[in-house]
Amino acid sequence: MKDKLNELKSILAEVHDLNRAGAVLGWDQQTYMPRAGAEARGQQMGTLGKIAHEKFTDEKVGQLLEELKDAYHPESDEFALIKVTRRQYDKSTRVPAAFVAEQAEVTAAAHEGWVEARQKSDFAIFEPHLAKVMDLTKRYIGFFPKAEHPYDTLLDDYEPGMKTAEVQAIFAELRKKQVRLLQAIAEKKQVDDSFLHKKYPEAKQRAFGEKVITAFGFDWTRNRQDKAPHPFCTSFGIHDVRITTRFNEKFLNPALFGTMHETGHAFYDGGFNPSYERTPLANGASLGVHESQSRMWENLVGRSLPFWEHFYPELQAAFPSHLGKVKLRDFYRAINKVEPSLIRVEADEATYNMHIMLRLEIEIAMVEGTVALKDLPELWNTKMQEYLGIVPPNDAQGVLQDIHWSFGGLGYFSTYALGNLISAQLWEKINAEITDLSAQIRAGKFDALLGWLRANIHVHGRKYEPQELVQKVTGSKINPAPYLRYLETKFSDVYGL
């Protein structure tokens, strides 16, 4: 059986290489590619995607998987590789190669359409591209057996085994309790964060952000950071992981916390078991688990008081005229200010999930066909008023703010909220095992934390499904209670509830 397994691994390695090459092209498109190159880039990515799809869905792969299915112990890495590959194979063989190529071309053009529409704050520019994306999305759903809800098919690509009804039930519990928390906060005197909205030169923001993530453990021989319209992380292998960020010289938070966020993703992508490289196991358990890593470094670490007890003097030294006279406690409260905001990636922890719930409801309506695409800006604004009590002044700050629909990422958004839940659940476990974690963070030491994540989460890659991994590490499946405890404890302190 070893020869057959090696033959399977050889095919998977070639497919992996093709997909990573496509990722390089995608990274370049969002960072350095001239705008006029979009059409050719779409064709290039389409060709690579088609070849990778054809190689992976070849009958030989199916034959090898069938022959190997009972050859290894259920706890072994080999069994996991066969199981994960079989799942992907069963899904991929339902999707024609020509569709994969068409999707790559359509989404490459849609990305450029989104960039232009966002720059001009005009949804009408993006609408025809989105129409093509939605047509592809509905055709994609049609390749699979009918699910309890058509959105299940999309969600399953990002959260294996998760159902729309499950996510809606979790969100219903979160919404009820988070709304109560927001109401309690609204009755308190608002935090002053005016000093965060001054002129913060980009170069100094970048230098401080790089200092922070270097202290986290960001290895510049295996990672790099660049600028992009929308922050993201992409991986070409465990020794080549890229992150991007964007800078706002009128607001300190976005680049600083965005850099921490993407670093969490980079740690995960660079921490898989090296033996998994060039196989389907060299990936996160799910996007929810992936997001738990980024939200942990951004919020549970980066917005914590112990963290700033260490780093605040350095930040003050970098921006003395802005922060020199601002006390640590006032700065801490400012970066944790709770206030409904227009932009999801800049939202505070207490309101963030409301953004996700809004998007989930809109996406479900798009998939069901109960909303016309031309009406999306109006629907978006209506739900913003309903969920957060504010209305975007334009499309760029409203319906066009996220990149996800341009690359066909429907089914993706709920993973952000699930990531919040998982991060808090893991955090309780970590603090139970690293009992002096706060003191270590206060001293600017992150080795134990990163080491724990490497050993308990990162190294497993996609060996376990998300619920299985969370159960294995924490003793229970994904549970909103730790996250709600975290929010209530933190914001009771910040606002004196």
C-alpha positions as CSV (number, residue, x, y, z in Angstrom):
1,M,0.0,0.0,0.0
2,K,3.0,2.3,0.5
3,D,3.6,2.6,-3.2
4,K,0.0,3.5,-3.8
5,L,0.1,6.1,-1.1
6,N,3.3,7.6,-2.6
7,E,1.6,7.7,-6.0
8,L,-1.3,9.6,-4.5
9,K,1.0,12.0,-2.7
10,S,2.9,12.7,-5.9
11,I,-0.3,13.7,-7.7
12,L,-1.5,15.8,-4.8
13,A,1.9,17.5,-4.7
14,E,1.6,18.6,-8.3
15,V,-2.0,19.9,-7.7
16,H,-0.8,21.7,-4.6
17,D,2.0,23.4,-6.6
18,L,-0.4,24.6,-9.2
19,N,-2.8,26.0,-6.7
20,R,0.1,27.8,-4.9
21,A,1.3,29.2,-8.2
22,G,-2.2,30.5,-8.7
23,A,-2.0,32.0,-5.2
24,V,1.1,33.9,-6.2
25,L,-0.7,35.4,-9.1
26,G,-3.6,36.3,-6.9
27,W,-1.3,38.0,-4.3
28,D,0.4,40.0,-7.1
29,Q,-3.0,41.1,-8.5
30,Q,-3.9,42.6,-5.1
31,T,-0.5,44.2,-4.4
32,Y,1.6,45.1,-7.4
33,M,-0.1,44.2,-10.7
34,P,-1.0,47.1,-13.0
35,R,-4.7,47.6,-13.3
36,A,-4.7,46.9,-17.0
37,G,-3.3,43.4,-16.5
38,A,-6.6,42.1,-15.0
39,E,-7.9,40.3,-18.1
40,A,-4.6,38.5,-18.8
41,R,-4.3,37.7,-15.1
42,G,-7.7,36.1,-15.1
43,Q,-6.8,34.0,-18.1
44,Q,-3.6,32.8,-16.4
45,M,-5.3,32.0,-13.2
46,G,-8.1,30.2,-15.1
47,T,-5.6,28.1,-16.9
48,L,-3.8,27.1,-13.8
49,G,-7.1,26.4,-12.0
50,K,-8.3,24.2,-14.8
51,I,-5.1,22.2,-15.0
52,A,-5.1,21.7,-11.2
53,H,-8.8,20.7,-11.2
54,E,-8.3,18.2,-14.1
55,K,-5.3,16.6,-12.3
56,F,-7.1,16.3,-9.0
57,T,-10.3,14.9,-10.5
58,D,-8.6,12.3,-12.7
59,E,-10.1,8.8,-12.3
60,K,-6.7,7.6,-11.1
61,V,-7.0,9.7,-7.9
62,G,-10.5,8.2,-7.3
63,Q,-9.1,4.7,-7.8
64,L,-6.2,5.2,-5.4
65,L,-8.5,6.6,-2.8
66,E,-10.8,3.6,-3.0
67,E,-7.9,1.2,-2.7
68,L,-6.4,3.0,0.3
69,K,-9.6,3.8,2.2
70,D,-9.2,1.0,4.8
71,A,-5.4,0.7,4.7
72,Y,-4.5,2.8,7.8
73,H,-5.5,3.3,11.4
74,P,-8.2,5.9,11.9
75,E,-5.9,8.0,14.2
76,S,-3.0,8.0,11.7
77,D,-1.9,10.9,9.5
78,E,-2.3,8.7,6.5
79,F,-6.0,8.0,7.3
80,A,-6.6,11.7,7.7
81,L,-4.9,12.5,4.4
82,I,-7.1,9.9,2.6
83,K,-10.3,11.1,4.4
84,V,-9.7,14.8,3.6
85,T,-8.6,14.1,0.1
86,R,-11.7,11.9,-0.5
87,R,-14.0,14.7,0.7
88,Q,-12.4,17.2,-1.6
89,Y,-12.3,14.7,-4.5
90,D,-16.0,13.9,-4.1
91,K,-16.8,17.6,-4.1
92,S,-14.4,18.5,-7.0
93,T,-15.6,15.7,-9.3
94,R,-19.0,17.3,-9.3
95,V,-17.6,20.6,-10.7
96,P,-16.5,20.6,-14.4
97,A,-13.0,21.9,-15.2
98,A,-14.5,24.4,-17.6
99,F,-16.6,25.9,-14.8
100,V,-13.4,26.3,-12.6
101,A,-11.7,28.2,-15.5
102,E,-14.7,30.4,-16.1
103,Q,-15.0,31.2,-12.4
104,A,-11.3,32.2,-12.2
105,E,-11.8,34.6,-15.2
106,V,-15.1,36.0,-13.9
107,T,-13.8,36.7,-10.4
108,A,-10.5,38.2,-11.6
109,A,-12.6,40.8,-13.6
110,A,-15.0,41.1,-10.7
111,H,-12.1,42.0,-8.4
112,E,-11.1,44.9,-10.6
113,G,-14.7,45.9,-10.9
114,W,-15.0,46.0,-7.1
115,V,-11.8,48.0,-6.8
116,E,-13.1,50.7,-9.2
117,A,-16.6,50.7,-7.8
118,R,-15.2,51.1,-4.3
119,Q,-12.9,53.9,-5.3
120,K,-15.8,55.7,-7.0
121,S,-18.3,54.6,-4.4
122,D,-20.7,53.4,-7.1
123,F,-22.3,50.0,-6.7
124,A,-23.7,50.1,-10.2
125,I,-20.1,49.6,-11.5
126,F,-19.8,46.3,-9.6
127,E,-23.4,45.1,-10.0
128,P,-22.9,43.4,-13.5
129,H,-19.8,41.6,-12.1
130,L,-21.7,40.5,-9.1
131,A,-24.5,39.2,-11.3
132,K,-22.0,36.9,-13.0
133,V,-20.6,35.8,-9.7
134,M,-24.1,35.0,-8.4
135,D,-24.9,33.0,-11.6
136,L,-21.8,31.0,-11.0
137,T,-22.6,30.5,-7.3
138,K,-26.1,29.2,-8.1
139,R,-24.7,26.9,-10.8
140,Y,-22.1,25.6,-8.3
141,I,-24.9,24.8,-5.7
142,G,-26.7,22.9,-8.5
143,F,-23.7,20.5,-8.9
144,F,-24.4,19.1,-5.4
145,P,-27.3,17.1,-3.9
146,K,-30.1,19.2,-2.5
147,A,-29.3,20.3,1.0
148,E,-31.6,21.4,3.8
149,H,-30.9,24.9,2.6
150,P,-29.0,25.9,-0.5
151,Y,-26.6,28.0,1.6
152,D,-25.5,24.8,3.3
153,T,-23.5,23.9,0.2
154,L,-21.5,27.2,0.3
155,L,-21.0,27.1,4.1
156,D,-19.7,23.6,3.9
157,D,-16.7,24.7,1.8
158,Y,-15.5,26.9,4.7
159,E,-16.8,25.1,7.8
160,P,-17.0,21.4,7.0
161,G,-20.1,19.8,8.4
162,M,-21.7,23.1,9.6
163,K,-25.3,23.8,8.7
164,T,-26.9,27.2,8.1
165,A,-29.5,26.4,10.8
166,E,-26.7,25.8,13.3
167,V,-25.1,29.1,12.6
168,Q,-28.4,30.9,12.7
169,A,-29.1,29.3,16.1
170,I,-25.7,30.4,17.5
171,F,-26.2,33.9,16.1
172,A,-29.6,34.1,17.6
173,E,-28.2,33.4,21.1
174,L,-25.3,35.9,20.5
175,R,-27.6,38.6,19.2
176,K,-29.8,38.5,22.3
177,K,-27.0,38.8,24.8
178,Q,-24.8,41.1,22.8
179,V,-27.7,43.6,22.3
180,R,-28.2,43.6,26.1
181,L,-24.5,44.4,26.6
182,L,-24.6,47.1,24.0
183,Q,-27.6,48.7,25.7
184,A,-25.8,48.7,29.1
185,I,-22.8,50.3,27.5
186,A,-24.9,52.9,25.8
187,E,-26.1,54.1,29.2
188,K,-22.6,54.9,30.3
189,K,-20.5,57.9,29.5
190,Q,-18.7,57.4,26.2
191,V,-15.0,56.9,26.1
192,D,-12.9,59.6,24.6
193,D,-10.8,58.3,21.7
194,S,-10.2,61.6,19.9
195,F,-6.4,61.2,20.2
196,L,-6.5,58.1,18.0
197,H,-8.0,60.2,15.1
198,K,-5.0,62.5,14.5
199,K,-2.3,62.5,11.8
200,Y,-0.3,59.3,12.3
201,P,2.3,59.1,9.5
202,E,2.2,55.8,7.6
203,A,5.9,55.1,8.0
204,K,5.8,55.3,11.8
205,Q,2.7,53.2,11.9
206,R,4.4,50.5,9.8
207,A,7.6,50.6,11.9
208,F,5.7,50.1,15.2
209,G,3.5,47.4,13.7
210,E,6.5,45.5,12.5
211,K,8.1,45.8,15.9
212,V,5.0,44.3,17.5
213,I,4.7,41.3,15.2
214,T,8.4,40.6,15.4
215,A,8.0,40.4,19.2
216,F,5.1,38.0,18.6
217,G,7.4,35.7,16.6
218,F,6.9,36.8,13.0
219,D,9.8,35.3,11.1
220,W,10.9,37.7,8.4
221,T,12.9,35.0,6.6
222,R,9.7,33.1,6.1
223,N,7.1,35.9,6.0
224,R,6.7,39.4,4.5
225,Q,4.2,42.2,4.7
226,D,2.9,44.5,1.9
227,K,0.1,46.9,1.2
228,A,-3.3,46.1,-0.4
229,P,-6.8,47.6,-0.6
230,H,-8.1,44.9,1.7
231,P,-5.9,43.2,4.3
232,F,-5.3,39.5,3.7
233,C,-2.9,36.6,4.3
234,T,-1.9,34.1,1.7
235,S,0.5,31.1,1.8
236,F,2.7,29.7,-0.9
237,G,4.1,27.1,1.5
238,I,4.9,26.9,5.2
239,H,8.2,28.8,4.6
240,D,6.6,31.5,2.5
241,V,3.5,33.2,4.0
242,R,2.5,36.8,3.0
243,I,0.4,39.3,4.8
244,T,-0.9,42.7,3.7
245,T,-2.4,45.7,5.5
246,R,-3.7,49.1,4.7
247,F,-3.0,52.4,6.4
248,N,-5.2,55.2,7.5
249,E,-3.1,58.2,8.5
250,K,-6.1,59.7,10.3
251,F,-6.8,56.8,12.5
252,L,-4.2,54.6,14.4
253,N,-6.3,51.5,14.8
254,P,-6.8,49.9,11.4
255,A,-3.2,49.2,10.3
256,L,-2.0,48.4,13.8
257,F,-4.7,45.8,14.7
258,G,-5.0,44.7,11.1
259,T,-1.3,43.8,11.1
260,M,-1.8,41.8,14.3
261,H,-4.8,40.1,12.9
262,E,-3.1,38.9,9.7
263,T,-0.1,37.8,11.7
264,G,-2.4,35.3,13.5
265,H,-3.3,33.9,10.1
266,A,0.3,33.7,9.1
267,F,1.3,31.8,12.2
268,Y,-1.3,29.2,11.4
269,D,-0.3,28.8,7.8
270,G,3.4,28.5,8.8
271,G,2.8,26.1,11.6
272,F,1.5,23.0,9.9
273,N,3.3,19.7,10.4
274,P,6.1,19.8,7.8
275,S,5.2,16.3,6.7
276,Y,1.9,17.7,5.5
277,E,3.5,20.1,3.0
278,R,2.2,19.7,-0.6
279,T,-0.9,17.8,0.6
280,P,-4.5,18.8,1.4
281,L,-3.6,18.5,5.1
282,A,-1.4,21.6,4.8
283,N,-4.4,23.9,5.5
284,G,-6.4,25.1,8.4
285,A,-9.2,23.0,9.9
286,S,-11.7,25.6,8.7
287,L,-11.9,29.3,8.2
288,G,-13.5,29.6,11.6
289,V,-10.5,28.0,13.3
290,H,-8.3,30.1,11.1
291,E,-10.1,33.2,12.2
292,S,-9.8,32.2,15.8
293,Q,-6.0,32.6,15.5
294,S,-6.2,36.0,13.9
295,R,-8.8,37.4,16.4
296,M,-6.8,36.0,19.3
297,W,-3.7,37.9,18.4
298,E,-5.6,41.0,17.4
299,N,-8.0,41.2,20.4
300,L,-7.2,38.8,23.2
301,V,-3.6,39.8,23.1
302,G,-3.4,43.1,21.2
303,R,-6.2,44.9,22.9
304,S,-5.4,43.6,26.4
305,L,-4.1,45.7,29.2
306,P,-1.1,43.6,29.9
307,F,0.0,43.9,26.3
308,W,-0.1,47.7,26.5
309,E,1.6,47.8,29.9
310,H,4.6,46.6,27.9
311,F,4.2,48.3,24.5
312,Y,2.6,51.6,25.4
313,P,5.8,53.5,26.3
314,E,7.2,52.5,22.9
315,L,4.1,53.8,21.1
316,Q,4.2,57.0,23.1
317,A,7.9,57.4,22.1
318,A,6.9,56.9,18.4
319,F,4.1,59.5,18.6
320,P,5.0,61.8,21.5
321,S,2.8,64.8,20.4
322,H,-0.2,62.5,20.0
323,L,0.1,60.2,23.1
324,G,2.8,61.7,25.3
325,K,0.2,63.1,27.8
326,V,-2.4,60.3,27.4
327,K,-2.4,57.9,30.3
328,L,-2.2,54.2,29.7
329,R,-5.6,53.5,31.2
330,D,-7.2,56.1,28.9
331,F,-5.4,54.7,25.9
332,Y,-6.6,51.2,26.8
333,R,-10.2,52.3,27.1
334,A,-9.9,54.2,23.8
335,I,-8.7,51.2,21.7
336,N,-11.6,49.2,23.3
337,K,-14.2,51.9,22.7
338,V,-17.6,50.4,21.9
339,E,-19.5,52.4,19.3
340,P,-21.5,51.3,16.2
341,S,-19.3,51.8,13.2
342,L,-19.6,51.6,9.4
343,I,-16.6,49.4,8.6
344,R,-16.5,45.8,9.7
345,V,-12.7,45.4,9.9
346,E,-12.6,48.5,12.1
347,A,-15.5,47.4,14.4
348,D,-15.0,47.0,18.1
349,E,-15.4,43.5,19.7
350,A,-18.8,44.2,21.1
351,T,-20.4,45.2,17.8
352,Y,-18.3,43.1,15.4
353,N,-20.6,40.1,15.3
354,M,-23.5,42.3,14.4
355,H,-21.8,43.1,11.1
356,I,-21.4,39.4,10.4
357,M,-25.1,38.7,11.2
358,L,-26.1,41.4,8.7
359,R,-24.0,39.9,6.0
360,L,-25.2,36.4,6.6
361,E,-28.8,37.4,6.2
362,I,-28.1,39.3,3.0
363,E,-26.1,36.5,1.5
364,I,-28.9,34.0,2.3
365,A,-31.4,36.4,0.6
366,M,-29.0,36.6,-2.4
367,V,-28.8,32.8,-2.7
368,E,-32.5,32.4,-2.2
369,G,-33.2,35.0,-4.9
370,T,-35.4,37.0,-2.5
371,V,-33.5,40.3,-3.2
372,A,-32.6,41.9,-6.5
373,L,-28.9,42.8,-6.7
374,K,-29.7,46.4,-7.6
375,D,-31.5,46.7,-4.3
376,L,-28.5,45.6,-2.2
377,P,-27.3,49.1,-1.3
378,E,-30.7,49.9,0.1
379,L,-31.1,46.6,1.9
380,W,-27.6,47.0,3.4
381,N,-28.4,50.4,4.7
382,T,-31.7,49.3,6.1
383,K,-30.0,46.4,8.0
384,M,-27.2,48.7,9.2
385,Q,-29.9,50.9,10.7
386,E,-31.7,47.9,12.3
387,Y,-28.5,46.2,13.7
388,L,-26.3,49.1,14.5
389,G,-28.4,52.3,14.4
390,I,-26.3,54.0,11.7
391,V,-26.6,54.4,7.9
392,P,-23.6,54.4,5.5
393,P,-23.3,57.8,3.7
394,N,-22.1,56.1,0.5
395,D,-21.6,52.7,-1.2
396,A,-17.9,52.5,-0.4
397,Q,-18.5,52.6,3.3
398,G,-21.6,50.3,2.9
399,V,-22.3,47.5,0.5
400,L,-18.9,47.8,-1.3
401,Q,-16.6,47.7,1.8
402,D,-15.8,43.9,1.7
403,I,-13.8,42.1,-1.0
404,H,-15.5,38.7,-0.5
405,W,-18.3,38.8,-3.1
406,S,-15.8,39.8,-5.8
407,F,-13.9,36.5,-5.5
408,G,-17.1,34.5,-5.0
409,G,-16.7,34.0,-1.3
410,L,-20.3,33.6,-0.4
411,G,-20.7,31.4,2.7
412,Y,-17.5,32.9,4.1
413,F,-18.7,35.7,6.5
414,S,-20.1,33.5,9.4
415,T,-16.6,32.1,9.9
416,Y,-15.5,35.4,11.4
417,A,-18.0,35.2,14.2
418,L,-17.3,31.5,14.7
419,G,-13.6,32.5,15.0
420,N,-14.5,34.9,17.8
421,L,-16.2,32.1,19.7
422,I,-13.4,29.6,19.2
423,S,-10.7,32.1,20.2
424,A,-12.3,32.8,23.6
425,Q,-12.8,29.1,24.1
426,L,-9.2,28.4,23.4
427,W,-8.1,31.4,25.5
428,E,-9.7,29.9,28.6
429,K,-7.9,26.6,28.1
430,I,-4.6,28.4,27.4
431,N,-4.8,30.4,30.6
432,A,-5.7,27.3,32.6
433,E,-2.4,25.7,31.3
434,I,-0.2,28.7,31.1
435,T,-1.1,30.2,34.5
436,D,1.2,33.2,34.3
437,L,0.3,34.1,30.7
438,S,-0.8,37.7,31.6
439,A,2.6,38.3,33.3
440,Q,4.4,36.9,30.3
441,I,2.5,39.3,27.9
442,R,3.1,42.2,30.3
443,A,6.8,41.4,29.9
444,G,6.6,41.3,26.1
445,K,7.1,37.5,26.0
446,F,5.0,35.5,23.6
447,D,7.0,32.3,23.1
448,A,4.8,30.2,25.4
449,L,1.6,31.3,23.8
450,L,2.8,30.8,20.3
451,G,4.3,27.4,21.3
452,W,1.0,26.3,22.8
453,L,-0.8,27.2,19.6
454,R,1.8,25.5,17.5
455,A,1.5,22.3,19.5
456,N,-2.3,22.2,20.0
457,I,-3.7,23.9,16.9
458,H,-1.3,24.7,14.1
459,V,0.6,21.4,13.8
460,H,-2.6,19.5,13.1
461,G,-3.4,21.4,9.9
462,R,-6.6,19.9,8.4
463,K,-6.2,16.5,10.1
464,Y,-9.3,17.1,12.2
465,E,-12.7,18.8,11.4
466,P,-13.3,22.1,13.3
467,Q,-15.8,20.7,15.8
468,E,-13.5,17.7,16.3
469,L,-10.4,19.8,16.9
470,V,-12.2,22.2,19.3
471,Q,-13.5,19.2,21.2
472,K,-10.1,17.6,21.3
473,V,-8.4,20.7,22.7
474,T,-11.0,22.2,25.0
475,G,-13.2,19.3,25.9
476,S,-16.4,20.7,24.2
477,K,-17.6,21.7,20.8
478,I,-17.9,25.3,19.7
479,N,-19.7,27.1,22.5
480,P,-20.6,30.8,22.7
481,A,-20.5,31.0,26.5
482,P,-16.7,31.7,26.9
483,Y,-16.9,34.5,24.4
484,L,-19.9,36.1,26.1
485,R,-18.0,35.8,29.4
486,Y,-15.0,37.5,27.9
487,L,-17.1,40.4,26.5
488,E,-18.9,40.9,29.7
489,T,-15.8,40.8,31.9
490,K,-13.8,43.1,29.6
491,F,-16.4,45.7,28.9
492,S,-17.6,45.8,32.5
493,D,-14.1,46.9,33.3
494,V,-13.8,49.4,30.4
495,Y,-17.2,51.0,31.0
496,G,-17.7,50.3,34.7
497,L,-20.9,48.3,34.2
